[in-house]
Amino acid sequence: MKINYLIISMLLCTLQLTAQQTFKVTKSLDKEYTFKPGDVLKITGERTFIFIESADTDKVSASVEVISRYSNEKQAAQDLDKIKVRFQKKGKTLYYSNGIIIDNPDSKPKSNLKTILKLTVPNFAKIEVSNSYGEMTITGDVANISSTSQFSKLTTMSFRGALEIDSKYGTIKCLETDATLKITGNRTDLSLSSIRGSVDAKLKYGLVDITYSDKITSLNIEAEHAPITLIVPDQMSNNLTVNCKNCDIDIDNCQNIFDEKIGDGNHTILLGKNRVGNSKGSIKSKKEIIKIITTTSTTTYNNN
């Protein structure tokens, strides 16, 4: 009987592994284009994972990989052909696009599809990106980037330049960034840490985590229905105004307040050590709490 049970168990495991088997089919494309000051790179993606890095060069180098995964290898290959990739330059504009092309609704892809786009661009590049159901990661020095996305994640690491973001149903994470950031978010989470330069953000319905540094040039946040966690150092040389309308500010662990006003549905505090000058902006929230936490140089705090 034990042998029979063993045989049955082995058969069940084999059937389960067969049912879970996934086939991966890919196609790739490598391109390189001369890129001059005044040129524009326009990217339109769907289910696209974009990686942008910069170099001291006058060329745009691109590596594209399209991936299709499905339990049936033939179906995966058929669905792969439904992803169309275009890369071409017309005048001063370099176009990249990928998307699903089908003849009728019945031929919708059954496979899990995604495109990986790796770009090396000149430091002076101007880039315009539109992406949905994907991700974008930016590193290095890039003069100007604008991004419009839905259901996507955007990350900057060691980035310098100007970046304008319009995100819906997404996530934005900026780390070790020295840039001019202009952010509009709708149902989008925002995380800022080790930021220099300036930040101007307007957000609705999301979570906001900010680790403040005196190295920032200016910080202006307007949030509605978006709880904010603000982490500040115990020694602030700049002033920062924090205001909550029809909500409250949690200051139980804050040691940097030198002025506070409460009344008429408003709660306002002024953070910093100096009573005049050195103002670096404001954080304003409507209808959701602002939590302020003070850290020392020996304290670590994970706000991921």
C-alpha positions as CSV (number, residue, x, y, z in Angstrom):
1,M,0.0,0.0,0.0
2,K,2.8,2.4,0.8
3,I,4.3,1.8,-2.6
4,N,0.9,2.6,-4.3
5,Y,0.6,5.8,-2.3
6,L,4.2,6.8,-3.3
7,I,3.4,6.1,-7.0
8,I,0.2,8.2,-6.8
9,S,2.0,11.0,-5.1
10,M,4.7,11.0,-7.8
11,L,2.1,11.1,-10.6
12,L,0.3,14.0,-8.9
13,C,3.5,16.0,-8.6
14,T,4.4,15.3,-12.3
15,L,0.9,16.5,-13.4
16,Q,1.2,19.6,-11.2
17,L,4.6,20.5,-12.6
18,T,3.4,19.9,-16.2
19,A,0.4,22.2,-15.5
20,Q,2.6,24.9,-14.1
21,Q,5.2,24.8,-16.9
22,T,5.7,28.1,-18.7
23,F,7.4,28.7,-22.0
24,K,9.4,31.8,-22.6
25,V,9.8,33.2,-26.2
26,T,11.8,36.3,-26.9
27,K,12.9,38.6,-29.7
28,S,15.5,41.4,-29.6
29,L,16.6,44.5,-31.4
30,D,19.7,46.7,-31.0
31,K,19.9,50.2,-32.5
32,E,22.2,53.2,-32.4
33,Y,21.5,56.8,-33.6
34,T,23.5,60.0,-33.7
35,F,21.9,62.5,-31.3
36,K,22.7,66.2,-31.3
37,P,21.7,69.2,-29.0
38,G,18.2,70.2,-30.0
39,D,17.1,66.6,-30.8
40,V,14.3,65.0,-28.9
41,L,13.8,61.3,-28.0
42,K,10.1,60.4,-27.8
43,I,9.2,57.1,-26.2
44,T,5.7,55.5,-26.2
45,G,5.5,52.2,-24.3
46,E,3.0,49.6,-23.1
47,R,4.1,47.0,-20.5
48,T,7.5,48.5,-21.0
49,F,10.4,48.4,-18.5
50,I,12.7,51.3,-19.3
51,F,16.2,51.8,-18.1
52,I,17.9,55.1,-18.9
53,E,21.5,55.9,-18.1
54,S,23.7,58.7,-19.4
55,A,27.2,58.9,-20.9
56,D,29.5,61.5,-22.4
57,T,28.5,60.7,-26.0
58,D,26.6,62.0,-29.0
59,K,24.7,58.8,-29.7
60,V,21.6,57.1,-28.4
61,S,22.2,53.4,-27.9
62,A,19.2,51.1,-27.4
63,S,18.7,47.5,-26.6
64,V,15.2,46.1,-26.8
65,E,14.0,42.7,-25.7
66,V,10.4,41.6,-26.0
67,I,9.3,38.6,-23.8
68,S,6.2,36.4,-24.1
69,R,5.4,33.8,-21.4
70,Y,2.6,31.2,-21.6
71,S,1.9,27.6,-20.8
72,N,1.7,26.8,-24.5
73,E,4.9,27.5,-26.5
74,K,3.0,28.0,-29.8
75,Q,0.6,30.5,-28.3
76,A,3.5,32.3,-26.7
77,A,5.2,32.7,-30.1
78,Q,2.0,33.9,-31.7
79,D,1.5,36.5,-29.0
80,L,5.1,37.6,-29.3
81,D,4.4,38.6,-32.9
82,K,1.6,40.8,-31.8
83,I,4.1,43.2,-30.1
84,K,5.3,45.7,-32.7
85,V,8.4,47.7,-32.0
86,R,9.4,50.9,-34.0
87,F,12.6,52.8,-33.7
88,Q,13.3,55.5,-36.3
89,K,14.6,59.1,-36.6
90,K,12.8,61.8,-38.5
91,G,14.5,65.2,-38.5
92,K,15.3,66.2,-35.0
93,T,13.0,63.6,-33.4
94,L,14.0,60.0,-32.5
95,Y,10.9,57.9,-32.1
96,Y,10.6,54.7,-30.1
97,S,7.3,52.8,-29.6
98,N,5.9,49.4,-28.8
99,G,2.4,48.2,-28.5
100,I,0.0,45.3,-29.1
101,I,-1.4,45.2,-32.7
102,I,-4.4,42.8,-33.2
103,D,-6.9,42.3,-36.1
104,N,-9.9,41.7,-33.9
105,P,-10.8,41.5,-30.2
106,D,-10.9,37.7,-30.4
107,S,-7.1,37.6,-31.1
108,K,-6.1,39.3,-27.8
109,P,-2.9,37.9,-26.4
110,K,-3.2,35.2,-23.8
111,S,0.5,35.4,-22.8
112,N,2.2,37.5,-20.2
113,L,4.0,40.1,-22.4
114,K,6.6,42.7,-21.5
115,T,9.2,44.8,-23.3
116,I,12.6,45.7,-21.8
117,L,14.2,48.9,-23.2
118,K,17.7,49.8,-22.1
119,L,19.0,53.2,-23.3
120,T,22.3,55.0,-23.0
121,V,21.8,58.7,-23.9
122,P,23.9,61.8,-24.0
123,N,24.0,64.1,-20.9
124,F,22.3,66.9,-22.9
125,A,19.4,64.7,-24.0
126,K,15.8,65.8,-23.9
127,I,13.4,62.9,-23.5
128,E,9.6,62.6,-23.5
129,V,8.1,59.3,-22.2
130,S,4.6,57.9,-22.2
131,N,4.2,54.5,-20.6
132,S,1.5,52.3,-19.1
133,Y,1.7,49.1,-17.0
134,G,5.5,49.2,-16.8
135,E,8.5,50.8,-15.0
136,M,11.2,53.4,-15.6
137,T,14.5,53.7,-13.9
138,I,16.8,56.8,-14.5
139,T,20.4,57.1,-13.4
140,G,23.1,59.6,-14.3
141,D,23.0,63.2,-15.7
142,V,20.2,63.8,-18.2
143,A,19.3,67.4,-19.1
144,N,15.5,67.1,-19.4
145,I,13.0,64.3,-19.0
146,S,9.2,64.4,-19.0
147,S,7.2,61.4,-18.1
148,T,3.4,60.6,-18.4
149,S,2.4,57.2,-17.0
150,Q,-0.4,55.0,-15.8
151,F,-0.1,52.0,-13.5
152,S,3.7,52.3,-13.6
153,K,6.6,52.7,-11.3
154,L,9.3,55.4,-11.7
155,T,12.6,55.4,-9.8
156,T,15.5,57.8,-9.9
157,M,18.9,57.0,-8.5
158,S,21.9,59.4,-8.5
159,F,20.1,61.4,-11.1
160,R,20.9,65.0,-12.0
161,G,18.8,67.2,-14.4
162,A,15.2,68.3,-14.8
163,L,12.4,65.8,-14.4
164,E,8.6,66.4,-14.9
165,I,6.3,63.6,-13.9
166,D,2.6,63.1,-14.4
167,S,1.6,59.8,-12.8
168,K,-1.8,58.0,-12.3
169,Y,-2.1,54.8,-10.3
170,G,1.6,54.6,-9.9
171,T,4.7,54.8,-7.6
172,I,7.4,57.4,-7.6
173,K,10.7,56.9,-5.7
174,C,13.5,59.4,-5.9
175,L,16.9,58.5,-4.2
176,E,20.2,60.4,-4.1
177,T,18.8,62.9,-6.6
178,D,20.1,66.4,-7.4
179,A,17.4,67.7,-9.8
180,T,14.6,70.0,-10.5
181,L,11.5,67.8,-9.9
182,K,8.0,68.8,-10.9
183,I,5.5,66.1,-9.9
184,T,1.8,65.6,-10.4
185,G,0.3,62.4,-8.9
186,N,-3.2,61.0,-8.8
187,R,-3.6,57.8,-6.7
188,T,0.2,57.7,-6.8
189,D,2.6,57.0,-3.9
190,L,5.7,59.3,-3.6
191,S,8.9,58.6,-1.7
192,L,11.8,61.2,-1.5
193,S,15.1,60.5,0.2
194,S,18.5,62.3,0.0
195,I,17.2,64.9,-2.3
196,R,19.0,68.1,-3.5
197,G,17.7,70.7,-5.9
198,S,14.0,71.6,-5.9
199,V,10.8,69.7,-5.6
200,D,7.3,70.9,-6.5
201,A,4.6,68.3,-6.1
202,K,0.8,68.2,-6.2
203,L,-0.7,64.9,-5.1
204,K,-4.1,63.3,-4.6
205,Y,-4.9,59.9,-3.0
206,G,-1.6,58.3,-2.2
207,L,1.0,57.8,0.4
208,V,3.8,60.4,0.8
209,D,7.1,59.7,2.5
210,I,9.8,62.4,2.7
211,T,13.2,62.3,4.3
212,Y,14.1,65.9,4.6
213,S,17.7,67.3,4.1
214,D,19.0,70.8,4.6
215,K,20.8,70.3,1.2
216,I,17.5,70.7,-0.6
217,T,17.0,74.0,-2.4
218,S,13.2,74.2,-2.1
219,L,10.4,71.8,-1.2
220,N,6.8,72.5,-1.9
221,I,4.3,69.8,-1.5
222,E,0.5,70.1,-1.8
223,A,-1.4,66.9,-1.0
224,E,-5.1,66.0,-0.7
225,H,-6.4,62.8,0.7
226,A,-2.7,61.7,0.9
227,P,-1.2,60.9,4.4
228,I,2.3,62.3,4.7
229,T,5.2,61.0,6.8
230,L,8.0,63.7,7.1
231,I,11.4,62.7,8.6
232,V,13.5,65.6,9.6
233,P,17.0,65.9,11.2
234,D,17.3,67.1,14.8
235,Q,19.5,69.9,13.6
236,M,17.7,71.9,10.9
237,S,19.4,75.0,9.6
238,N,16.5,75.8,7.3
239,N,12.9,76.7,8.0
240,L,9.9,74.7,6.7
241,T,6.2,75.5,7.1
242,V,3.9,72.5,7.6
243,N,0.1,73.0,7.3
244,C,-2.8,70.6,7.7
245,K,-6.4,71.8,6.7
246,N,-9.3,69.8,8.1
247,C,-6.7,67.3,9.5
248,D,-4.0,67.2,12.2
249,I,-0.3,67.1,12.5
250,D,1.3,64.3,14.7
251,I,4.3,66.0,16.4
252,D,4.8,63.6,19.3
253,N,8.4,62.8,18.2
254,C,9.3,66.2,16.7
255,Q,12.0,68.4,18.4
256,N,12.2,71.1,15.7
257,I,9.1,73.2,16.3
258,F,9.5,76.9,17.2
259,D,6.0,78.1,16.3
260,E,2.6,76.5,16.2
261,K,-0.9,77.7,15.4
262,I,-4.2,75.8,15.7
263,G,-7.7,77.1,14.8
264,D,-10.4,77.4,12.1
265,G,-9.7,73.9,10.8
266,N,-6.0,74.6,10.3
267,H,-3.0,73.3,12.1
268,T,0.2,75.0,11.2
269,I,3.7,74.6,12.5
270,L,7.1,76.1,11.6
271,L,10.1,73.8,11.7
272,G,13.7,74.8,12.1
273,K,16.1,76.5,14.4
274,N,16.0,80.1,13.0
275,R,13.0,82.3,13.6
276,V,13.6,84.4,10.5
277,G,15.0,83.7,7.0
278,N,16.2,80.5,5.4
279,S,12.7,79.4,4.4
280,K,12.9,76.3,2.1
281,G,9.3,75.9,1.3
282,S,6.1,74.3,2.6
283,I,4.2,71.1,3.0
284,K,0.4,71.4,2.8
285,S,-2.2,68.6,3.4
286,K,-5.9,68.5,3.1
287,K,-8.0,66.0,5.0
288,E,-5.2,63.5,5.9
289,I,-2.7,63.5,8.7
290,I,0.9,64.7,8.6
291,K,3.3,62.7,10.8
292,I,6.6,64.3,11.7
293,I,9.5,62.3,13.0
294,T,12.8,63.7,14.2
295,T,16.0,61.6,13.7
296,T,19.5,62.0,14.9
297,S,22.7,61.4,13.0
298,T,22.9,57.9,14.6
299,T,19.2,57.0,13.9
300,T,18.2,55.0,10.9
301,Y,14.6,54.9,9.6
302,N,13.2,52.8,6.9
303,N,10.4,54.5,5.0
304,N,10.1,52.1,2.1
